[in-house]
Amino acid sequence: KVTKDFLSHLSNGRLWLYKQFSPVLGKERASVVLGLCFGSTKYIGDSTINSFKELGIIHVISVSGFHIVLLYSLFKAVFGKKGSLILVFFFVIFTGAQGATVRAFLMLFILSVSQIFHKNYDSLTALCLSALIILMIKPFLITDLGFNLSFLSTLGIIIFNKKINRALYRV
């Protein structure tokens, strides 16, 4: 008897969701909904993928740090800090634990821990610590473009946040 591992259970969970949405939305729309919500492109047809590429919106079919922060905020209102961290952690795992989502989760976790211990949160330090943790676990992610862009864009937001806010305030 072959036992299934954790990843096959996750894949079966995504397949189950696809099967639940397909009769209601149709196969193509269900695949797009799964792609938008969970970053899964497995069921999306090549023509739809090409359409997304031609329109320049292929990036919407990926789970990003924004998704993590949004879910954390929604869950926090209902389940509190601890419950929301646990639920977001499972969401990160369910979506495949991509570099950007793990980075966002780790930064949220560091923020929560700093609040528990009444310490000041430094986003630049949290970004560096999350990079260190991720690269200790999966060092090959240093070559992943999505991982690098996630860290660089977050670094840019951290560095230029005050300047951008001042410029927008003037407008």
BELZI-V105901 format. One record per run of one state. SS is the DSSP state (h for helix, s for strand, l for the rest). FROM is the first residue (numbers start at 1). TO is the last residue. Records with the same first field share a line. If there is no record, write none. Layout:
# BELZI-V105901
SS=FROM-TO  FROM-TO
This chain:
# BELZI-V105901
l=1-5  26-26  39-45  56-57  61-64  95-98  117-122  138-138  144-144  171-171
h=6-25  27-38  46-55  58-60  65-94  99-116  123-137  139-143  145-170
